[in-house]
Amino acid sequence: MRNSTRSQIDPFIVMDVMEAARRAEAAGRDIIHMEVGQPGTSAPEGARAALARTMATEPMGYTVALGLPALRARIAQLYGDWYNLDLNPERVVITPGSSGAFILAFTALFDAGDRVGIGAPGYPSYRQILRALDLVPVDIETAAENRLQPVPDDLQGQDLQGLLVASPANPSGTMLDRAALGGLIAAAEGQGAAFISDEIYHGIEYERRAVSALEITDDCYVINSFSKYFSMTGWRIGWMVVPEDHVRVIERLAQNLFICPPHVSQVAALAAMDCSEELEANMAVYRRNRALMLEGLPKAGFDRIAPPDGAFYVYADVSHLTQDSRAFAAEILEHAGVAVTPGLDFDPLRGAGTLRFSYARATADIEEGLTRLRQFMVSRGMASAQDI
């Protein structure tokens, strides 16, 4: 049986790394996980308790395609709390994770063959979802001096129908301030390109709050998720905010593509939004872990990094150490027992010389992982033994 040409997308390499780490653990090895962007904590206790109560009395059937009205209203309230915005809840669409939101957004905004700009390095599934929908991902090569974020001049001559920007970004954790984000929005508008803002790491910031595209314009799509700040990766629940005249378009697509988001996840998500004490306790762990990484990675020989403004990643240039980041990551897993992600996931051209380190796990894991990385790098002559 034949396969379609649009199904010929690249693998998500971090998932392959996760599988290699799983096999090592199944063989009895102790592995420190710095590969996956997943909080080490479960969904907030209040969310789990609310779901247990609801499941005892309700059948958990279909909801309407746009999501539970109470959850949409609560998310609109969040935009008031975080950004001082008066957001119409009808513009909020609940989705099966941010991945479902990207599928809906790309399908609603673009026709086959349209060109959509994405920053490189950037989240790899942007590229693969676009390809699977017969769209053309256009990698915008970002520069270290711009902290691995695109700038308006990068868009010149690209003939884009869309631009997707993430702040805080994956894999770098860098953010755009209001002027930089506004400049990109204006540059996209100047080309007649739709603007999509990936804001799934909002809430996980360290020195200043991230700016939402909705603070600058209503003529955009904003995508967010309960996976990161709300610590609900496996629940597969996210949301998007769209212009009012796009709501019915999205609704028709959602009805047919997904029917509705998972009911159980929506119930838990609604309760999670009121678990601020537990969520801020998670943030204290990320802050501690970030400090450990920024001190410990350079001591291990990974000193070419852009300090992250948000999210829970450090992206390191290792081109002076290797030109095969996938093999290097495999060697680190094999000999150090630490799983890290090769940069090829994020940047097809330059990723052979980069690695991403996640610090979303428990602080004890981060401390142990850094110790193992230092020992490994010393054994390879890539770091000084004085730092052990």
C-alpha positions as CSV (number, residue, x, y, z in Angstrom):
1,M,0.0,0.0,0.0
2,R,1.4,3.4,-1.0
3,N,2.1,6.3,1.3
4,S,1.4,9.9,0.5
5,T,4.3,12.2,-0.3
6,R,3.2,14.6,2.5
7,S,3.6,11.8,5.0
8,Q,7.4,11.7,4.4
9,I,8.3,14.0,7.3
10,D,11.3,13.7,9.6
11,P,11.2,12.0,12.9
12,F,11.1,14.0,16.1
13,I,14.6,13.1,17.3
14,V,14.0,13.9,21.0
15,M,11.4,11.1,21.0
16,D,14.1,8.7,19.6
17,V,16.4,9.9,22.4
18,M,13.6,9.2,25.0
19,E,13.2,5.7,23.6
20,A,16.9,5.1,23.8
21,A,16.9,6.3,27.4
22,R,13.9,4.1,28.1
23,R,15.7,1.0,26.8
24,A,18.7,1.9,28.9
25,E,16.5,2.1,32.0
26,A,14.8,-1.2,31.1
27,A,18.3,-2.7,31.1
28,G,18.8,-1.5,34.7
29,R,20.7,1.7,34.1
30,D,20.0,4.9,36.0
31,I,19.4,7.7,33.5
32,I,19.2,11.5,34.1
33,H,16.7,13.0,31.8
34,M,17.7,16.3,30.3
35,E,16.3,15.6,26.9
36,V,12.6,16.2,27.1
37,G,10.7,19.4,27.8
38,Q,8.5,17.9,30.4
39,P,8.0,19.1,34.0
40,G,9.0,16.5,36.5
41,T,5.9,17.3,38.5
42,S,2.4,15.9,38.0
43,A,-0.7,18.0,37.3
44,P,-1.6,20.1,40.3
45,E,-3.2,18.3,43.2
46,G,-6.3,20.5,43.0
47,A,-6.7,19.6,39.4
48,R,-6.5,15.9,40.1
49,A,-9.0,16.2,43.0
50,A,-11.5,18.2,40.9
51,L,-11.4,15.6,38.2
52,A,-11.9,12.7,40.7
53,R,-15.0,14.5,42.1
54,T,-16.4,15.2,38.6
55,M,-15.8,11.7,37.3
56,A,-17.9,10.3,40.2
57,T,-21.0,12.2,39.0
58,E,-20.6,12.9,35.3
59,P,-20.1,10.5,32.3
60,M,-17.3,12.6,30.7
61,G,-18.8,12.6,27.2
62,Y,-18.4,15.0,24.3
63,T,-18.2,18.7,25.0
64,V,-18.9,21.3,22.4
65,A,-16.1,21.6,19.8
66,L,-14.8,25.0,21.1
67,G,-14.5,23.6,24.7
68,L,-16.2,24.0,28.0
69,P,-17.5,27.6,28.3
70,A,-16.3,27.8,31.9
71,L,-12.8,27.0,30.8
72,R,-12.9,29.5,28.0
73,A,-14.1,32.2,30.4
74,R,-11.3,31.3,32.9
75,I,-8.6,31.5,30.3
76,A,-10.0,34.9,29.2
77,Q,-9.6,36.0,32.9
78,L,-6.0,34.8,32.8
79,Y,-5.3,37.4,30.1
80,G,-6.7,40.0,32.4
81,D,-4.5,38.8,35.3
82,W,-1.3,38.4,33.3
83,Y,-1.5,41.1,30.6
84,N,-4.2,43.4,31.8
85,L,-6.3,42.6,28.7
86,D,-10.1,42.5,28.4
87,L,-10.4,39.4,26.3
88,N,-13.8,38.1,24.9
89,P,-14.1,34.5,26.0
90,E,-15.7,33.6,22.7
91,R,-12.3,34.1,21.0
92,V,-10.8,31.4,23.1
93,V,-10.7,27.9,21.6
94,I,-9.8,24.8,23.6
95,T,-7.7,22.3,21.7
96,P,-6.2,18.8,22.0
97,G,-2.8,20.2,23.1
98,S,-0.9,22.9,21.3
99,S,-0.3,20.4,18.5
100,G,-4.1,20.4,17.8
101,A,-4.0,24.2,17.8
102,F,-1.2,24.3,15.2
103,I,-3.1,21.9,13.0
104,L,-6.2,24.1,13.3
105,A,-4.3,27.3,12.7
106,F,-2.3,26.1,9.7
107,T,-5.5,24.7,8.1
108,A,-7.5,27.8,8.7
109,L,-4.9,30.3,7.6
110,F,-3.1,28.7,4.7
111,D,-3.6,27.0,1.3
112,A,-1.4,24.2,-0.1
113,G,2.0,25.7,-1.2
114,D,1.8,28.7,1.1
115,R,5.1,29.7,2.7
116,V,5.3,30.0,6.5
117,G,8.4,31.4,8.2
118,I,9.7,29.8,11.3
119,G,12.8,30.7,13.3
120,A,15.8,28.3,13.2
121,P,16.6,27.0,15.7
122,G,12.9,26.3,16.5
123,Y,10.5,23.7,17.6
124,P,10.8,20.9,15.0
125,S,7.1,19.9,14.8
126,Y,6.3,23.3,13.3
127,R,8.2,22.2,10.2
128,Q,6.8,18.7,10.1
129,I,3.1,19.7,10.6
130,L,3.5,22.3,7.8
131,R,4.9,19.7,5.5
132,A,2.2,17.2,6.3
133,L,-0.4,19.8,5.3
134,D,1.3,20.5,2.0
135,L,2.7,23.9,3.2
136,V,6.2,25.1,2.8
137,P,8.2,25.8,6.0
138,V,10.7,28.6,5.5
139,D,13.5,28.4,8.0
140,I,14.6,31.9,9.1
141,E,18.2,31.5,10.2
142,T,18.5,33.5,13.4
143,A,21.8,35.0,14.8
144,A,23.5,34.7,18.1
145,E,23.7,38.5,18.3
146,N,19.8,38.5,18.1
147,R,19.7,35.9,20.9
148,L,18.5,33.3,18.3
149,Q,15.2,35.2,17.6
150,P,14.2,36.5,14.2
151,V,14.3,40.2,13.4
152,P,12.3,42.1,10.7
153,D,15.3,42.3,8.3
154,D,15.3,38.5,8.2
155,L,11.9,38.5,6.5
156,Q,13.0,40.5,3.5
157,G,12.6,38.7,0.2
158,Q,11.0,35.6,1.8
159,D,7.6,35.9,0.2
160,L,5.8,34.7,3.3
161,Q,2.1,34.0,3.7
162,G,2.6,33.4,7.4
163,L,5.1,33.9,10.2
164,L,5.2,31.8,13.4
165,V,7.2,33.2,16.4
166,A,7.8,31.7,19.8
167,S,8.7,33.7,22.9
168,P,10.0,32.2,25.2
169,A,11.5,30.0,22.5
170,N,12.2,26.3,22.3
171,P,15.2,25.4,22.3
172,S,16.8,28.6,23.4
173,G,14.5,30.0,26.1
174,T,15.1,33.5,24.8
175,M,12.3,36.1,24.7
176,L,11.2,39.0,22.6
177,D,10.5,42.3,24.3
178,R,7.5,44.4,23.3
179,A,9.4,46.4,20.7
180,A,11.0,43.3,19.1
181,L,7.7,41.5,19.0
182,G,5.9,44.5,17.6
183,G,8.5,44.9,14.9
184,L,8.0,41.3,13.7
185,I,4.2,41.8,13.8
186,A,4.5,44.9,11.7
187,A,6.9,43.2,9.3
188,A,4.5,40.3,8.8
189,E,1.6,42.7,8.2
190,G,3.7,44.5,5.6
191,Q,4.0,41.3,3.6
192,G,0.4,40.4,4.1
193,A,1.4,37.5,6.2
194,A,-0.6,36.0,9.0
195,F,1.0,36.2,12.4
196,I,1.0,33.2,14.8
197,S,2.5,33.6,18.3
198,D,3.5,30.4,20.2
199,E,3.2,31.4,23.9
200,I,3.2,27.9,25.5
201,Y,6.1,28.8,27.8
202,H,4.4,31.9,29.2
203,G,4.4,31.8,33.0
204,I,7.8,30.3,33.0
205,E,9.9,33.5,33.0
206,Y,12.7,34.5,35.3
207,E,13.5,38.2,35.2
208,R,10.6,39.8,33.3
209,R,7.2,38.7,32.1
210,A,6.8,37.6,28.5
211,V,4.8,39.9,26.2
212,S,1.7,38.4,24.5
213,A,1.1,39.3,20.9
214,L,-2.4,40.2,22.0
215,E,-1.0,43.2,23.9
216,I,0.0,44.6,20.5
217,T,-2.7,43.4,18.0
218,D,-5.9,41.4,17.8
219,D,-5.1,40.4,14.2
220,C,-3.1,37.3,15.1
221,Y,-3.4,33.8,16.3
222,V,-2.0,33.0,19.8
223,I,-1.4,29.5,20.9
224,N,-0.8,28.2,24.4
225,S,-1.0,25.0,26.4
226,F,-1.4,23.6,29.8
227,S,1.6,21.4,29.3
228,K,4.4,23.6,30.6
229,Y,3.5,26.1,33.3
230,F,0.5,24.1,34.4
231,S,2.5,20.8,34.4
232,M,0.0,18.8,32.3
233,T,1.9,17.4,29.3
234,G,0.2,14.0,29.1
235,W,-3.2,15.5,29.4
236,R,-3.0,16.9,25.9
237,I,-4.9,20.1,26.5
238,G,-4.2,23.5,25.1
239,W,-5.9,26.6,23.7
240,M,-5.8,29.3,21.1
241,V,-7.1,32.9,20.8
242,V,-8.2,34.0,17.4
243,P,-9.8,37.1,15.9
244,E,-13.6,37.1,16.4
245,D,-14.3,36.7,12.7
246,H,-12.2,33.5,12.7
247,V,-14.0,31.7,15.5
248,R,-16.6,30.0,13.3
249,V,-13.9,28.9,10.8
250,I,-12.0,27.2,13.6
251,E,-15.2,25.8,15.1
252,R,-16.1,24.0,11.8
253,L,-12.6,22.6,11.5
254,A,-12.5,21.5,15.1
255,Q,-15.9,19.8,14.8
256,N,-14.6,17.7,12.0
257,L,-11.0,17.1,12.8
258,F,-11.2,16.5,16.6
259,I,-15.0,16.6,17.6
260,C,-13.9,18.1,20.9
261,P,-11.0,18.3,23.3
262,P,-10.8,15.6,26.0
263,H,-13.5,16.3,28.5
264,V,-11.5,15.0,31.5
265,S,-8.5,17.2,30.6
266,Q,-10.7,20.2,30.4
267,V,-12.1,19.6,33.9
268,A,-8.6,19.2,35.3
269,A,-7.3,22.3,33.4
270,L,-10.1,24.5,34.8
271,A,-9.1,23.5,38.3
272,A,-5.4,23.8,37.6
273,M,-5.8,27.5,36.9
274,D,-6.6,28.1,40.5
275,C,-3.6,26.2,41.9
276,S,-1.2,29.1,41.9
277,E,0.6,28.2,45.1
278,E,1.6,24.8,43.8
279,L,2.5,26.2,40.3
280,E,4.7,28.9,41.8
281,A,6.4,26.2,43.9
282,N,7.3,24.6,40.6
283,M,8.7,27.9,39.4
284,A,11.0,28.0,42.4
285,V,12.4,24.7,41.3
286,Y,13.0,25.9,37.8
287,R,14.7,29.1,39.1
288,R,17.1,27.0,41.2
289,N,17.7,24.6,38.3
290,R,18.4,27.4,35.9
291,A,21.0,28.9,38.2
292,L,22.7,25.5,38.6
293,M,22.7,25.0,34.8
294,L,24.2,28.4,34.1
295,E,26.9,27.7,36.6
296,G,27.5,24.0,35.9
297,L,27.3,23.7,32.1
298,P,30.3,26.1,31.5
299,K,32.3,24.1,34.1
300,A,31.5,21.0,32.1
301,G,32.8,22.6,28.9
302,F,29.5,23.8,27.5
303,D,30.2,27.5,27.7
304,R,28.7,28.8,24.4
305,I,25.2,29.4,25.6
306,A,22.5,32.1,25.5
307,P,21.2,32.5,29.1
308,P,17.4,31.6,28.9
309,D,14.9,34.3,29.7
310,G,12.1,31.7,30.1
311,A,11.1,28.1,29.5
312,F,13.4,25.4,31.0
313,Y,16.1,24.9,28.4
314,V,19.7,25.8,27.7
315,Y,20.8,25.6,24.0
316,A,24.6,25.2,23.7
317,D,26.8,25.6,20.7
318,V,29.1,22.6,20.7
319,S,30.5,23.0,17.1
320,H,34.0,23.3,18.6
321,L,33.5,19.9,20.1
322,T,31.6,18.0,17.4
323,Q,30.0,18.2,14.0
324,D,27.7,15.3,14.8
325,S,25.5,16.3,17.7
326,R,23.4,13.1,17.3
327,A,26.4,10.9,17.8
328,F,27.7,13.1,20.6
329,A,24.3,12.9,22.4
330,A,24.3,9.1,22.0
331,E,27.9,9.0,23.5
332,I,26.8,11.1,26.4
333,L,23.8,8.8,27.1
334,E,26.0,5.7,26.8
335,H,28.9,6.8,28.9
336,A,27.5,9.4,31.2
337,G,23.9,8.2,31.7
338,V,22.5,11.6,30.8
339,A,19.9,12.0,28.0
340,V,20.3,15.3,26.0
341,T,18.8,16.4,22.7
342,P,20.9,16.9,19.6
343,G,20.3,20.2,17.9
344,L,19.4,18.6,14.5
345,D,15.8,18.6,15.8
346,F,15.7,22.3,15.9
347,D,18.0,23.5,13.1
348,P,18.6,21.2,10.1
349,L,21.5,23.3,8.9
350,R,23.4,24.2,12.0
351,G,22.0,21.6,14.5
352,A,24.9,19.2,14.0
353,G,26.9,21.5,16.2
354,T,24.4,22.2,19.0
355,L,22.7,20.4,22.0
356,R,19.7,21.3,24.1
357,F,19.6,20.6,27.8
358,S,16.3,20.6,29.7
359,Y,16.2,21.5,33.4
360,A,12.6,20.7,34.0
361,R,13.2,17.8,36.4
362,A,13.8,17.7,40.1
363,T,16.8,19.7,41.4
364,A,18.6,16.6,42.6
365,D,18.4,15.2,39.1
366,I,19.9,18.4,37.7
367,E,22.8,18.3,40.2
368,E,23.5,14.7,39.5
369,G,23.3,15.3,35.7
370,L,25.7,18.1,35.9
371,T,28.2,16.0,37.9
372,R,28.0,13.2,35.3
373,L,28.4,15.7,32.4
374,R,31.5,17.2,34.0
375,Q,33.0,13.8,34.6
376,F,32.3,12.7,31.1
377,M,33.8,15.8,29.5
378,V,36.9,15.6,31.7
379,S,37.3,12.0,30.6
380,R,37.2,13.1,27.0
381,G,39.6,15.9,27.6
382,M,36.9,18.5,26.9
383,A,36.8,20.1,30.4
384,S,39.2,20.8,33.2
385,A,39.5,18.3,36.0
386,Q,39.7,21.4,38.4
387,D,36.0,21.8,37.9
388,I,35.1,18.4,39.3
